[in-house]
Protein backbone atom coordinates (compact mmCIF):
# COMPACT_ATOMS: atom_id res chain seq x y z
CA UNK A 1 0.00 0.00 0.00
CA UNK A 2 1.39 3.42 -0.88
CA UNK A 3 1.78 6.23 1.65
CA UNK A 4 -1.01 8.10 -0.12
CA UNK A 5 -3.50 5.29 0.58
CA UNK A 6 -2.12 4.08 3.93
CA UNK A 7 -3.99 4.98 7.09
CA UNK A 8 -2.13 6.71 9.89
CA UNK A 9 -2.24 3.42 11.81
CA UNK A 10 -0.55 1.53 8.97
CA UNK A 11 2.13 4.20 8.93
CA UNK A 12 2.60 3.86 12.71
CA UNK A 13 2.79 0.06 12.39
CA UNK A 14 5.46 0.40 9.68
CA UNK A 15 7.27 3.01 11.81
CA UNK A 16 6.89 5.72 9.17
CA UNK A 17 5.22 7.84 11.87
CA UNK A 18 6.46 7.79 15.47
CA UNK A 19 4.16 6.81 18.33
CA UNK A 20 4.47 6.22 22.05
CA UNK A 21 4.06 2.44 21.82
CA UNK A 22 3.07 0.74 25.09
CA UNK A 23 2.49 -2.78 23.74
CA UNK A 24 3.21 -4.77 20.61
CA UNK A 25 3.06 -8.36 19.47
CA UNK A 26 2.69 -10.06 16.08
CA UNK A 27 -0.98 -9.08 15.68
CA UNK A 28 -1.57 -5.93 17.74
CA UNK A 29 0.06 -2.61 18.52
CA UNK A 30 -1.06 -0.23 21.28
CA UNK A 31 0.04 3.36 21.75
CA UNK A 32 -0.93 6.57 23.51
CA UNK A 33 -3.46 8.78 21.75
CA UNK A 34 -1.90 12.10 20.65
CA UNK A 35 -5.04 13.97 21.74
CA UNK A 36 -6.01 12.18 24.97
CA UNK A 37 -9.56 12.58 26.21
CA UNK A 38 -8.90 10.94 29.60
CA UNK A 39 -5.87 10.60 31.90
CA UNK A 40 -5.21 7.24 30.23
CA UNK A 41 -6.12 7.12 26.54
CA UNK A 42 -4.58 4.31 24.54
CA UNK A 43 -5.40 2.96 21.10
CA UNK A 44 -5.30 -0.80 20.59
CA UNK A 45 -4.93 -1.50 16.88
CA UNK A 46 -4.82 -4.80 15.01
CA UNK A 47 -1.89 -4.79 12.62
CA UNK A 48 -4.07 -5.97 9.75
CA UNK A 49 -5.78 -3.28 7.69
CA UNK A 50 -8.39 -5.80 6.52
CA UNK A 51 -11.15 -4.56 8.86
CA UNK A 52 -12.49 -1.01 8.88
CA UNK A 53 -14.64 -1.36 12.00
CA UNK A 54 -15.41 -3.63 14.94
CA UNK A 55 -18.35 -5.39 13.25
CA UNK A 56 -16.12 -6.41 10.34
CA UNK A 57 -13.47 -7.62 12.80
CA UNK A 58 -16.02 -9.61 14.82
CA UNK A 59 -17.31 -11.31 11.67
CA UNK A 60 -13.92 -11.87 10.07
CA UNK A 61 -11.62 -12.72 12.99
CA UNK A 62 -13.38 -13.06 16.36
CA UNK A 63 -10.18 -14.39 17.95
CA UNK A 64 -8.37 -11.17 17.03
CA UNK A 65 -11.22 -9.12 18.50
CA UNK A 66 -10.92 -11.14 21.72
CA UNK A 67 -7.18 -10.43 21.72
CA UNK A 68 -7.84 -6.68 21.32
CA UNK A 69 -10.22 -6.76 24.31
CA UNK A 70 -7.80 -8.82 26.45
CA UNK A 71 -4.95 -6.45 25.56
CA UNK A 72 -7.10 -3.45 26.52
CA UNK A 73 -7.82 -5.00 29.92
CA UNK A 74 -4.15 -5.82 30.47
CA UNK A 75 -3.06 -2.30 29.57
CA UNK A 76 -5.71 -0.70 31.82
CA UNK A 77 -4.36 -2.77 34.70
CA UNK A 78 -0.75 -1.89 33.92
CA UNK A 79 -1.25 1.83 33.27
CA UNK A 80 -4.22 2.69 35.49
CA UNK A 81 -6.39 1.17 38.20
CA UNK A 82 -7.83 -1.56 35.97
CA UNK A 83 -11.15 0.21 35.49
CA UNK A 84 -11.66 1.46 31.94
CA UNK A 85 -13.97 2.25 29.07
CA UNK A 86 -13.48 0.43 25.79
CA UNK A 87 -14.81 2.40 22.82
CA UNK A 88 -15.08 1.37 19.17
CA UNK A 89 -16.47 4.02 16.82
CA UNK A 90 -18.05 2.62 13.66
CA UNK A 91 -18.75 5.07 10.87
CA UNK A 92 -18.07 8.70 10.18
CA UNK A 93 -21.22 10.00 11.85
CA UNK A 94 -20.25 8.04 14.99
CA UNK A 95 -16.93 9.87 15.14
CA UNK A 96 -14.69 7.37 13.35
CA UNK A 97 -11.95 9.23 11.49
CA UNK A 98 -9.52 6.37 10.78
CA UNK A 99 -11.12 3.46 8.94
CA UNK A 100 -8.81 0.80 10.34
CA UNK A 101 -10.48 -0.91 13.30
CA UNK A 102 -9.17 0.27 16.67
CA UNK A 103 -10.25 0.39 20.28
CA UNK A 104 -9.92 3.37 22.59
CA UNK A 105 -8.96 2.42 26.14
CA UNK A 106 -9.88 5.23 28.54
CA UNK A 107 -9.40 5.36 32.26
CA UNK A 108 -9.94 8.23 34.65
CA UNK A 109 -12.14 11.29 34.10
CA UNK A 110 -13.29 11.91 30.56
CA UNK A 111 -12.71 15.37 29.17
CA UNK A 112 -14.93 15.24 26.12
CA UNK A 113 -16.53 13.04 23.50
CA UNK A 114 -16.95 11.69 20.79
CA UNK A 115 -13.76 9.81 20.15
CA UNK A 116 -12.14 9.37 16.75
Residue pairs with C-beta under 8 A, 6 or more apart in sequence:
1 10
1 49
3 11
3 16
6 14
6 16
7 49
7 98
7 99
7 100
8 17
8 98
9 43
9 45
9 49
9 98
9 100
9 102
10 49
10 100
11 17
12 18
12 19
12 29
12 31
12 45
13 29
13 45
13 47
19 29
19 31
19 32
20 31
20 32
21 29
21 30
21 31
22 30
22 31
22 32
22 42
22 75
22 78
22 79
23 29
23 30
23 44
23 71
23 74
23 75
24 30
26 47
27 46
27 47
27 48
27 64
27 67
28 44
28 45
28 46
28 47
28 64
28 67
28 68
28 71
29 44
29 45
29 47
30 42
30 43
30 44
30 45
30 71
30 75
30 105
31 42
31 43
31 45
32 41
32 42
32 43
33 41
33 42
33 43
33 104
35 116
36 111
37 106
37 110
37 111
37 112
37 113
37 115
38 85
38 106
38 107
38 108
38 109
38 110
38 111
39 80
39 107
39 108
39 109
40 76
40 79
40 80
40 84
40 105
40 106
40 107
40 108
41 104
41 105
41 106
42 72
42 75
42 79
42 104
42 105
43 102
43 103
43 104
43 105
44 68
44 71
44 72
44 75
44 102
44 103
44 105
45 100
45 101
45 102
45 103
46 57
46 61
46 64
46 68
46 101
46 102
48 61
48 64
49 100
50 56
50 60
50 61
51 57
51 60
51 61
51 100
51 101
52 99
52 100
52 101
53 88
53 89
53 90
53 91
53 96
53 99
53 101
54 65
54 88
54 90
54 101
54 103
55 90
56 101
57 64
57 65
57 68
57 101
58 65
68 103
69 86
69 103
72 84
72 86
72 103
72 105
73 82
73 84
75 105
76 82
76 83
76 84
76 105
76 107
79 107
80 107
80 108
81 107
83 107
84 105
84 106
84 107
85 104
85 105
85 106
85 107
85 110
86 103
86 104
86 105
86 106
87 103
87 104
87 106
87 115
88 101
88 102
88 103
88 104
89 95
89 96
89 104
89 114
89 115
89 116
90 96
94 114
95 113
95 114
95 115
95 116
96 116
97 116
98 116
104 115
106 115
